Amino acid sequence: MGCGKMGSALLSQWVAGPESVTVVDPMASDLPEGVALVPDREKIASQRFDCIVAAVKPQLIDEVMPAYRENIAPGGYILSIAAGYSAGRLSRLMGDAPVVRTMPNLPAAIGRGVSGICPGPHASSDHLVHAEAFMRRAGSTITVDSEEKLDRVTAVAGSGPGYVFEIARAYAEAAMAQGFDEDEARDMVLGTMGGAVAMASEPSAPGLEELRNSVTSKGGTTAAGLDALNSDDGLSDRLHATLQAAYDRAVELR
């Protein structure tokens, strides 16, 4: 139900599986081959689905979703990607239907997402297993046992690409101040960040602190840069504040 940016990102990965998929969205277009598209519920009024994905904007859920109560097949469940809308609230809205909440992030569009998953009211182990397998097509998953913890996943991973893009933007801007043009700065910054992340992601990689130390010679250029970057623990404190602010907002929305 709904196929905006995040719904489209996930759909691009889900279509690799065996399920048949129907999208209900009056505005959607250019969907992957094999996906059925209908503008409203009238076109699927008599159909039943094993999994209904709630992907409409959170502020539209109360208005849109109740009409689809009868479309849930026996034993089926709702997989919600709507931020700020609790599983319990959605379950009650849908006649006590089983709900699993997930919080994906944007790199799901290229199969590199990180998705938090939380079983909600009436969700069975089979529902959770399906949701985990479904979301793993779009990247890695972390399953938590409470929506409070899912809000923390939202702060770290769900909103995380925004932090990374902003850090990369500022890093590239600083590189341009060193005399490089925009394309050169972007290539150097993204190449450096991508290479460092790939290196840290190797199964045999040491811890992040050890990796940092491995490129930091006493009195060298990296040490000088790091001293400026994290003077008075400014970077660490700011990142702590960033995650706390995002978590607090997630709680407010729920």
C-alpha positions in Angstrom: 0.0 0.0 0.0 1.9 3.1 -1.3 5.1 3.1 -3.2 7.1 6.3 -2.5 10.9 6.5 -2.3 11.4 3.9 0.4 8.7 1.6 -0.9 10.2 1.8 -4.4 13.7 1.1 -3.0 12.6 -2.1 -1.3 10.4 -3.2 -4.2 13.4 -3.1 -6.5 15.0 -5.8 -4.3 11.9 -7.8 -3.4 11.0 -8.5 -7.0 13.9 -11.0 -7.1 11.9 -13.4 -5.0 9.1 -15.8 -5.8 6.2 -13.7 -4.5 3.7 -12.1 -6.8 3.4 -8.4 -5.9 0.6 -5.9 -6.3 1.1 -2.2 -5.7 -1.8 0.0 -4.8 -0.8 3.6 -5.5 -2.6 6.2 -7.7 0.6 8.0 -8.4 3.2 5.2 -8.9 4.8 4.5 -12.3 7.8 2.8 -13.8 7.5 -0.2 -11.5 9.7 -3.3 -12.0 8.5 -5.8 -14.6 6.0 -8.3 -13.3 4.5 -6.1 -10.6 0.8 -5.4 -10.8 -0.2 -1.8 -10.3 -3.7 -0.7 -9.3 -4.8 2.9 -8.4 -7.1 1.9 -5.5 -8.7 -0.9 -3.5 -11.7 -1.3 -5.8 -9.4 -3.2 -8.3 -8.4 -5.8 -5.6 -11.5 -5.8 -3.4 -12.0 -9.6 -3.6 -8.3 -10.5 -3.4 -6.5 -11.7 -0.3 -2.8 -11.3 0.4 -0.4 -13.2 2.7 1.6 -10.0 3.4 0.3 -6.4 3.2 3.1 -3.8 3.2 2.0 -0.6 4.8 4.2 1.9 2.9 1.9 5.0 2.8 3.0 8.2 4.7 2.4 7.8 8.4 -0.1 10.6 8.5 -2.3 8.8 5.9 -2.4 5.4 7.7 -5.6 6.2 9.7 -7.4 7.2 6.5 -6.1 4.6 4.1 -5.3 1.4 5.8 -8.6 0.3 7.5 -10.2 -0.3 4.0 -7.7 -3.2 3.5 -8.7 -5.2 6.6 -10.6 -7.7 4.4 -7.6 -8.1 2.1 -5.5 -9.9 4.7 -5.5 -13.7 4.0 -6.0 -16.1 6.8 -2.6 -16.5 8.5 -1.4 -13.3 6.8 0.2 -10.3 8.4 1.0 -6.6 7.9 4.6 -5.5 7.4 4.9 -1.8 8.2 7.7 0.4 7.0 5.9 3.6 8.3 8.1 5.5 10.7 6.5 6.9 13.8 3.4 4.7 13.8 3.4 2.0 16.5 2.7 -1.7 15.7 0.0 -1.8 18.4 -1.8 1.1 17.0 -1.7 -0.3 13.5 -2.8 -3.7 14.7 -5.9 -2.2 16.4 -6.7 -0.1 13.3 -6.6 -3.3 11.2 -8.9 -5.4 13.4 -6.1 -6.9 15.6 -4.2 -8.2 12.6 -0.6 -9.4 13.2 1.9 -6.7 12.6 5.7 -6.7 12.1 7.4 -3.3 12.0 10.6 -2.7 10.0 12.8 0.4 9.7 14.9 0.2 6.5 17.2 2.9 5.2 17.8 4.3 1.8 20.7 2.1 0.6 18.1 -0.7 0.4 17.7 0.6 -3.1 21.0 -1.0 -4.1 20.7 -4.0 -1.8 23.0 -2.4 0.9 20.4 -1.3 3.4 20.3 -1.9 7.1 16.9 -2.7 8.4 15.6 -3.0 12.0 12.8 -5.5 12.5 10.4 -5.7 15.5 7.6 -8.2 15.9 4.4 -6.5 17.0 1.0 -7.7 18.4 -0.1 -11.2 17.3 2.9 -11.7 15.0 4.0 -15.3 14.9 7.4 -16.8 14.5 6.5 -17.6 10.9 5.6 -14.0 10.3 8.9 -12.8 11.7 10.9 -15.4 9.7 9.2 -14.2 6.5 9.8 -10.5 7.3 13.5 -11.1 8.1 14.0 -13.1 4.8 12.1 -10.4 2.9 14.2 -7.6 4.3 17.5 -9.4 3.9 17.0 -9.1 0.1 17.6 -5.4 0.6 20.6 -5.7 2.8 21.4 -6.7 6.4 18.9 -6.9 9.3 18.8 -6.5 13.0 15.9 -7.9 14.9 14.9 -6.2 18.2 12.4 -7.1 20.8 10.8 -3.8 21.5 9.7 -0.7 19.6 11.8 1.4 22.0 14.8 -0.4 20.6 13.5 0.0 17.1 13.5 3.7 17.7 17.2 3.5 18.5 17.8 1.5 15.3 16.0 4.4 13.6 18.3 6.9 15.1 21.5 5.0 14.1 20.6 3.3 10.8 17.3 4.6 9.6 18.4 8.2 9.7 22.1 7.3 9.3 22.5 7.8 5.5 21.6 11.4 6.1 24.4 11.9 8.5 26.9 10.2 6.2 25.8 12.3 3.2 26.2 15.4 5.3 29.6 14.4 6.5 30.7 13.6 3.0 29.3 17.0 1.8 31.3 18.9 4.4 34.4 16.8 3.8 34.2 17.5 0.0 33.6 21.2 0.7 36.8 21.2 2.8 38.6 19.5 0.0 37.5 22.1 -2.4 38.9 24.7 0.0 42.2 23.0 -0.5 42.1 23.9 -4.2 40.3 20.9 -5.8 37.3 21.3 -8.1 34.0 19.8 -7.2 34.4 16.6 -9.2 37.9 16.0 -7.9 36.8 16.6 -4.3 33.8 14.3 -4.6 35.8 11.5 -6.2 38.6 11.7 -3.5 36.1 11.9 -0.6 33.8 9.2 -1.7 36.7 6.9 -2.8 38.4 7.4 0.5 35.2 6.8 2.6 34.2 3.8 0.5 37.6 2.2 0.7 37.9 2.8 4.4 34.4 1.3 5.0 35.2 -1.7 2.7 38.4 -2.3 4.6 36.7 -2.1 8.0 34.0 -4.5 6.8 36.4 -7.3 5.9 35.7 -10.4 8.2 39.4 -10.3 9.4 39.5 -6.6 10.0 40.5 -5.4 13.5 38.5 -3.0 15.5 37.7 0.5 14.4 40.1 2.1 17.0 42.9 -0.2 15.9 42.3 0.6 12.2 42.4 4.3 13.0 45.6 3.9 14.9 47.2 1.9 12.1 47.1 5.0 9.9 48.0 7.5 12.6 51.7 8.0 13.1 52.7 10.0 16.2 53.4 13.6 15.1 52.2 12.8 11.5 49.7 14.4 9.2 46.8 12.1 10.2 47.4 12.8 13.9 47.3 16.5 13.3 44.1 16.2 11.3 42.5 14.0 14.0 43.5 16.4 16.7 41.6 19.1 14.9 38.7 16.9 14.0 38.0 15.7 17.6 39.4 18.5 19.7 37.9 18.5 23.2 35.9 15.3 22.1 33.8 17.6 19.9 33.1 15.0 17.2 32.2 12.3 19.7 29.9 14.6 21.7 28.2 15.9 18.5 27.5 12.4 17.2 26.1 11.4 20.6 23.8 14.4 20.5 22.9 13.6 16.9 21.7 10.1 17.7 19.9 11.2 20.9 18.0 13.9 19.0 16.9 11.5 16.3 15.9 8.9 18.9 13.9 11.5 20.9 12.0 12.5 17.8 11.2 8.9 16.9 9.7 8.4 20.3 7.7 11.6 19.9 6.3 10.5 16.6 5.3 7.0 17.9 
